[in-house]
Amino acid sequence: MDLYHIPEYAVKMAQKLGATDIVVSSGTSNSQQVKFVNNEVAVTKNWQDESAGVFFAYKKRIVSANIKKFTKQEVDSTLAKMIKIAKLLPPKKDFYGIAQGKNRYVKVEGLHDKKLLNFNKSVDYVQAAINAGLKSGAKRVTGVFDVTADESRIVSSNGLDVMDRGTGISISVRALASKEASGHKVFSSNVLAGFDPTKPASEAGKIAASAVNPKPIKQGKYDVLFHPLPMSDLFSAVAGAGSIGSTESGMSFFKNAGQVVGSPKLTIYDWANMPFGIDSFMFDEEGTASQKTPVIVKGVFKNFLHNYSTAQKYKTKTTGSAGILDPSPSNTYVVPGKASTSSMIKQMKKGLIITNTWYTTFQNYQTGTFSTIPRDAIFYVENGKLKHPTKDIRISESMINLMKSVAEVGKTPEQVVSWFAGEPPSFANNVVTPPLLCKKLNITKSKN
């Protein structure tokens, strides 16, 4: 059976079996990847994935499954097993169905590029990145380069029947100037135009070269200037906490609309139809058109993210954020300010410049208390001047306090897919953010 005929057939057969609120998708993903280690190409891979999945409700019993073989017999067998399983489950009383789908949607610019369909310059791009990193001061350059092209068909019992396509190109570069001096930059795009692998590699190399011979500092309160990369890690948790599903499961530090959660200088949108957004889409998983949803406006929490069912439950409108079972974020967009990086550094009497983080863990989801370890280059600033690189520190804070401490928002945003997916409520989603200056955050030692 042709892969793209499965959704229409499966919806009709599921309806015959008594299922409702059915969504079936199928598609292909073509990927190529180049890994480079210590200035050399280490591994190149090309692969294709084919997949098909079914979601439906049967008398308010929710079931989903993947179809492993693309034949009518396999589809029929899978649906029959799903019905049997559904009959054993308790009804989900707060499930109110899926949204009405459409056959046409407003096109979002910059999600698909024909030039990436048969891209054959991956190794050349990687070599250019390695050379740029070495030229800018690194001794070793390591990372991953990826190109993807996806195509899918989605059909629902509520009128959705569309084909969707997307492409992507990305590079993650880690440059090392010594054992304790490294820099990391990530650059991703949906289109080839404007993608320059030498830029992130050169920046990573410069950061690494500037971080040689780090000196320890005392723990205490410090102003912190976050680069976009660490902000993508932290604000992917903000995006996740904005889902109503996180609140229902006790994993959100947002309580209700109108709650003051940040500085008046901080405004954040969930922007699902952002042109050229890495996580942009025309419609969500159940067929609602994508939109731009205010999450935090001038420090005030405005909206949880909803799918159709949760919106019905809370007597509000869907934000086009399905996840059929659990609403999820798209592009987390931090509205840029007017501050330059140099002007923010000048404001710091005793501060740190953080270029990357990892191991962000939450001690209390409902208060947003977390700790994270800055990785790669860290710079100590005193009276507006960069003094020396440092190491072995930990940020121990709460997300609410961090957002309330935002003193300045930079003017130059970057979009960075959170490369290190932490624990919930973090999502590995695209975060578009400029640098942010936060005042008086708690800094402790990561090593004794």
N, C-alpha and C positions, 0 to 999 in steps of 0.2 A: 504494500500500500504506500502511495506517495506520502512522504512525511507531512506535507502541507495540506493534505486532505484529511488528516486525522482529526483536527479540531472540529470541523463541521460534522463529520460522521459521529464522533464521540458525544457531542452535545445532543444529537438526535437520539442516539441509543440510550443515553443516560435519562433523557426525558421519558422514553418508553418504559424505563424501569422505575419511574416515579420520583426521580431526582428533580430538584429545583435549584435555582441560583447556581448555574453551572458555568464554569470558566475552564476552557481547554486551550492550551498553547503548545506550539511545536516550533522547532527552529534549529538552525545550525550556527555554529561559532567556529570561525577559522582564526587560528592564532599562530604567531611566530614569536619566538623569544631567543634572545642572545644574552648569555651570562658572561661577564668578564671579571677576571680575578687577577690582581697584581699585574695590571697593564697589558693583559693578554686575553683574547677571546677564549673562553673555556668550554662553553657548551652552546650549540645552536639547536633549536627544536622547532618543528612545524607540526601542528596537529589540528584535527577537526573533530568537534563534538556535535552530536545530534541528540536532541532531547524532546520529550513530549510529557506534559503533565496535566492532570485533571484535578479540579476542585469542584465539590458540589455539596449541597445540603439535602438530606433525606429526612423529612419530618423534623427539621431543626437539629438533626444530627450531622455534624460536620466531618467530612472525610476528604483527604487528598492523597494522591499517589502519582508515581511516575510510571510511564509506559516504557517497557524495556525493549520490546520488539515492535516494529512498525508494520503490523499486519492486522487485518480485521479480527482475526481470531484472538490475537493478543489484546486488542482493545476491548472486545466483548468479554474476555476472561477477566481482565482488570476491573471493568465496571461491575461485573457480577460479584467479584470478591469485595469490592468497596461497599456494595449494598449489604452484603452479609455482615461486614464489620460495622456498618452504620446501625444496623438493627440491634447490635449489642451495646451501643453507646447510649449514655443519657442525653436527652435533648439539651442544646445550648440555648437556654431561655432568652438570653440577651442578644441573640443573633437576629437581625432584622432584614437580611437579604443583601443583595448586591445592587449597585447603581445601574441605571439605564445606560447602555452603551450607544455609541454612534458609529456610523460608517465613515465619517469625514471629520477631521480635526484640523485646527490651525497649525500649520507647519512651524516647527521651531528651527530657527536657522543654526547651521553649524553642527549638526549631529552626524552627518554622513558625508564621506569624501571618497569618490571613485578612485582617487589616486592612491588610496591605501589598500585597495582590493587585491592588487598584485604587486605589492611593495617589495622591491628586491635590493634595497640599499641598506639593510639593517646593519651588516658588518661594517660598511663604510661609515655609517653614523656613529657606531660604537667606537671605531678607531679614531674618528674626529674628536669624540668626547674624551677618550684616553689622552690624546695629544694635548688637548686644551687643559685638562687637569694637571698634567705634568708641567706644562709651560707656565702655569700660574703658581707653581710652588710645591705641588704634591710630589711625593716619592712613589706612592702606589695609588692606583685608581681601580676601584671595584664597583660593580653594580649590575643592573638588569635593564634590558631594553625590550619593550613589548610592542607588537602591532596586532590589533584584533579587528575582525569584521563579523558582525552578527546580523542575522535575518530571522524573523519569526512571523507566524500567523497566530492571531488570538481570536477566538470565537466564544461568545457567551450566550446564555439562554435569554439575555435581556437586550439583544440587538447588536452587540459588538461583533464586528467581523472585519479585521484590518490586518494588513501586512505592515511590519515595522522593520526598519534597518538602522544600523549604527556602526560607526567605526571608532577606533581609538589608537593613539600612539603615545608612548610614555617612556621616560628614562628616569631611573633612580641611581644617583652617583654618590659614592662615598669615597672621599679622597683622604689619604693619610700622609702627613709630613713627618711623623714620628710615632712611636708607640702610644703616646698620650696626646697627640695632636691630630684631630680629624675634623672633616667638614662633610655635611650631607645636604644635597639639594635634590628636589624632585620636580619634574616638569611633565605635565600631561596635557593632551589635547585630543579633540575628536577629528581634527583636520590637519593636513600636512602643512598648509600655508602658515608661516610664522613659527614653525617648530624648528628650533635650533639647538641640537644636543650639546654644542660647545658652550653655550651660555651657562647652564646649571653646572657643568663640569668645571668650567673656569671659576665660577663663584665658590664651588666646594673646595677647589684647590687653594684659593685665596684664603678662605676661612681656616683651612687646615694649617697653612703656612703661618698664619697669624697666631696660632694657638700653641706654638712650641714653648716648652718649659713652663707649664702651668704652676702657680703657687697657691697654697691653701689659703682660705679665708675663715674667719670666725662665723659661727652660726648667729642668727639674729634676724632683724627686719631689714629687708632690702627693697628698693625699687627694682622692678624687673621689666626690661624691654624684651618682649617676645618676638622673634622672627615669625613669619607665616607658617613655617613647618611645625614648630611646637604648638602654635595656636590651632592648627588643623587637628592635632591629637586631642587637645583639650576641648575644642568646640564641637568635635564629633560627639562628645558626651552631652553637650548642651542640646544638640540636635536630637539625640536619642531620648533625652529626658522630656523633650517637647511632645513626644508621642503619647496619646491618651493611654495607650497600652502600658507604657512605663509607669504611669501614675497608678493604674489599676493593679499592677503587680508589685507596687511598693518600691519602685526603682527610680523615682523621679524626685528631684528637689524643687520642682515647680508645683505649687499648690492650687492656684486659681488665677483667673484673669484679673488684672489689677494689682497683682503682687509686685512690689518693687524688688527687682532681682539684679539690677545693675546700675552702673553710672548713667547719668543723663546723656553722656556722649556715646552710649552703646545702643545701636539698633541692628537687629538681626532678622533676616527673612529666610524662610524656606522657599526658594525660588526654583520651582520645578520646570518652568518654561523659559529659563534664562538662555539667551542665545549663546551657543558654543559652550554651554555648561557640561561638564563631564557626566553629571548625573541628571541631566535634563531629559524630559520625555514629553510626548504629545498627550499621553493619557496614562492613567495609573492602571494597576492590574485588573481592575474591574470595569474600566472604561470611562471613568470621569476625566474630563479634560484637565490638563495640568494648569497650575496657577502660581501666583506669587503670594505667599501667605506671611503676614507680619507675625513674628514670634515674640520678639522683644522690641519695643519702640521707646527710645529715650530712657532706657532702664526699666520699663514697665512690661511685665509679661502680658501678652495679648491673646494668644490663641494656642490651644493644643492642636496637634495634627490628628485628623479624623479620616476614616474611610466612611462608606455609606452607612454601614451598620452601626458603628459607634456614634456617628452623627445623629442617627435616629434615636439611639438610646439616651443621648444627652440633649436632645431637642435643639440641635444646631445644624449647620450645614457641613457636608463633607468638604475637606480641603484638597481633595484629589490626591490623597496620600496612601491609598491602598497599595501594599500589603492587605490582602483580603481579611486575614485574621488579625493582624497587628499593624496599625499605621506606621509608616517609616519615613524618614526624612529624605530629601533629594539634595539639591545644592544648598548648603548653609552659607548664606551671603551676609557678610559683615559690611555694613555701609561704611565706605572710607571717610576719613576725616580730612584735615588740612595740614597735619603735621608732617614734616620731613623726619627721616631717621636721625639726621644730625641734630635737629632742634630738640628731639626727645632725649638724646644723649646729654645734651647741655643742661637739661632740667634735673638730671640725676645727681644728687649729692653723694649718696652711697648706693650703688646699684650694680645690677648684673645684666648682661646681654646673653639671652638664651637662644641658641641656634637650633636645638633639637631636644626632644624628650623621648623617653620610652618607659615601659613598665608603669603606666598610670593605673593605679588601683584605688578602689573606693572602700573606705572603712565604714561609711554610713551612706546608703543611697539617698535616704530621705532628706538628709541635711547637705548632701553633696560633699562630704568630707573626703578628701583624697590625698594621695601623695604621688609624686612623679619624680623620676630621676633624670635630670638634664644629661643629654648625651652629646658627644662630639664637643666642639669648641664652646667654652663659656668664658666670658670676659668680665673682669671687675672694673667698674667705673667709679671714679671719685671726683667730686666737684666738676662734673661735666666732661671729664677727660678719661679716656681709656687707659688704665694703668697696667694691667697684665692679665693673661689668661689664668683661669683657675680650674679646679676639678673637685670631684668627690662631694657633691652637694645634693640635697634633696629639697623639693618644694613640698611643704606640708600645709595644706590649705583647705578651704571649701570653695566650691564653684561659685556660690552666691557671693562670698567675700571677694573672690578674684574678680568677678564681673563688676561689683560695686567699686573696686579699687582702680578701675580703668580711668586714667587721668588724661591720656591722649590717644587718638586713633590716627594711624598713619594714612598717607594719601595714596599709596601705591599697593593695590591688592594683588595677590597671587592666588591661583586656584590649585589646591593641593589635596589629592585624595589621601585621606589618612592612611599612611603606609603601614602603621603598626596598630592593628585593630585590638584595642584593649577590651577589658571586660565590660558587660552592660553597665550603664546605658550607652556606652560608646558604640558608634556605628563606623564601619569603614566607608564613609561617604565623602563626597567632595565638599571641601570647605574653601570658600573664597574669602580671604581676609588679608588686610594689610598688617604691618607690625602694630603691636599695642603696647603702651606703657602702663604698667600697673604699679601702684604705690604700696610700699610697706607690706610685702608678703613674707611669710614665715619661711626662712631658709635654715635647714638643719644639715647635719653631716650624713652622707650616705655610707661612709666607712669610718670606723673608730680609729 
